[in-house]
């Protein structure tokens, strides 16, 4: 549990929580040894989870989902639990999960210059670390673009980037940074031990994209709050050039 520890202590009695297993942020199976907070009834339990095939089983039924990451499983399982409480027909849930199109920068997959590109929002360490976890699950060579702004809506303090696990990157060839704090995030990545000769900061997104798509590797793009939509727009414009 090297990540930011929002979930390490009981919100009621402040006792340190005991985790049976841990996923990210506060997510996992935990219980407070003092007041038993977290010892809850399980409404729905997912098993036979296959991230490559993008499916999981609940109550003997296989559900197909659009994403291949652990937080997508949690989100769909929560929806499934609510649907069961309101007696929504299973066939409706199956169809909704299968047909749902994930877009708007939330693990959105695009084809840019014939390169598979995945863009995801990350406005805190948990979001960034989950995005990196998703990146690391792909064993192929890849490039990363990290776009970091410090506008009012983002928060002027970007010290949260020091809680991102940049020291655990799997087969990332190059990292391009952009946004108003392109150099801050570049320094953070350098300090994590990534080869500084493979880090390329650009204040403008257009130059960053030119550099990013010099190779044909899969591209992962992480952008914080006010950077997300401008980055999506720039990607589409770049693809049409």
N, C-alpha and C positions, 0 to 999 in steps of 0.2 A: 504493500500500500504506500507507494512512493508518490502517488498523486495527491493533489490538494485534498485535505481530509475533512470535507464537509460532513461526512457521515460517521465520524469516529466516536462521537459522544451522544448519549441519549438526550434528546431535546427536552425531556421532562425532568429527569433527576441528575443529569450531567455525568452519569457514570459512563466509563468507557464501554462501548458496545463490543460484544464478542461475535465475530463473523465465522460462520461455517464455511462460506465461500464468498468471494468478492469479485465484482465485475468492473464497475467504474463509479466514480463519484460516491454516492451512498448506496448504490444498487448492489444487492446481493442478499444472502440469507443471514440475518443477524438477530440477536436478542440481547436486551439489557439484562445483565445478571442481577440487577437490583429490583427493577420494577416490572420486568418481563415485556417491556415495550418491544414490538417486533414479533412477538409470538402470536401471529395472526392466522386466521383460517385461510387456507389456500382455495381460491375459487376455481382457478384453472392452472393446470400444470403442463408445460410444454416439454416434450421429449423427442428423441430421434431428430434432433435439429441438424439440418444439412445446409450450411451456408453456401456451398457451391451450387447446389440444386435450388436454393432459395425456398426451403419448405421446412415445416415442422409438424409434429403430430400432437393432437389434443383429443382425449377421449376416443382414441382409435380412428380419428379422422385426420387426413393429411391436408394441411393448408399451404397454398402457394402464396408467396409474398414478393413484392418488387425489389426488396433490398437484400443484401448479403452481409449484414452486420448485426451484432448482438442487440443494439438498441432498437433496431427495427423489429426484432423478435419481441422485445419487451412491449413496444408500442402496440403491436398487433394483438399480443396476448391480453393486454389491458382492454382493448376494444372487444375482444372475444368474451372476456369476463363480464363486461357491461351488457353485451348482447344476450348472454345467457341469463342474466338477472331479469331482463325485460322480455325473455322468451322470443327473441327474434329468430326466425327460421334459419337453420344452419346453411341451407342452400343459398340464401341471400348473402350470408357472411362469406361463404366460399367464393361466390361470384364477385363480391365487392373486393375481396383481397386480391383475387387473380387479375381483375381488370383495372385496379387502381394504378394510376400513373403518377409516379413521384417526380416532381419538377420544382421549379422556382428555387433552385440552388440547394435543395436538401438531398444530398447524395444523388444529384442529377447527372445522368450520363449523356454526354454529347459526343458527336463525331466532328472533330475540328481538324481540317486539313488531313482527313483520312486517319487521324489519331484518336483512339478512344480517350475521352477526357471526362473525369469525374469531378464535379465541383460541389463543395459542401461548406455550409456556414459553420463558423466557430467563433463564438464571442466570449469564451471563457476557457480556462484550462481543460475542463472536462470535455467540452465540444472538440477542442483541438486534439486531445489525447485519443478520443474515440475515432476521430478522422485518421489519425496516424495509425491506430490499431487496424483500421480497415485497409489502409495503404499497405501495411506490413503483411497482411494476409495474402496479398498478391505477390507471388514469388518472382515474377518477371521483373526485368529492368524497367525503371520508371523515372520520371522527373517530377519535381514538386514545385508548384508556385504558391507562395504564401503572401497574401495581400492584407496588410495591416494599416488601418486608419486610426486616428485619434480624434475624430470629430466629437462634438458634444454628445451625440447619441451613443457613441462608442464608450465614452469616458476618456478623459485626457490622460489618465494614469494607465500605462500599458505594462506595468510591472508583472502582471499576470502571465506574461509570456515566459517568465522564468520557471513556471510550474509545468511547462510543456515538455514531454519526454522526447526531445530531439536526439537524445543519446541512444535511442532504440529504433533506428531507421533500417529497414530491410531492403537492400539492393536498390537504393536511390542513387542515381548517377549524378544528378545536378539539382541544385535548389536555386530557384529564381525568387527574389522578393520584390514587392512593390507596395504602393500605398504611401501615405504621408509619413509612416514610420518604417519605411523599407530598410533603412540602415540599422534601426534598433533590432528588428527581427533577424537581420543578417548577422549582427554581432552575437545575438543570443545563440544562433545556430553554430557559429564559429566556436564559441565558448564550449558548446556541447561536444566538440571534437570532430565535427564534420570538416572535411578538407576545404580550406578557405579558397583554394583555386577553383573549386566547383560551386562557389556561392556567387550569385550575380544580382546585385541590387539595382533597381531602377525606380525612380520616383514616379514615372509615368507608365501606365498600364500597357500602352501600345508598344513601347520598347521592350517591356517585360515579355509580352506575348511573342514578339519577334524572336527573342532569345529562346523562349520556352520551346517553340516549334521548329527549332533548327534540327531537331532529331525526331525520329518516328516512334519513340518509346511511348508507352501509356503515360498520360498526364493526370496528375492529381492536383487540384486547385483548392486551397483552403482560403477563405476570405471572411473577415469579421463583418460586423453588422452593416455599416454604411458602405463597405467595400463590395458587398455581395452583388447587388444589382448592377452597379457600374461595371464590375468584372464580367458578369453574364452578358451584358450589352456589348462590351468590348470583344468578347469571344465570338459572338455572332457576327459582329462587324468584320472582325479579322478573318473569319471563315469565308466571308463573301468577297474578300478582296481578290 
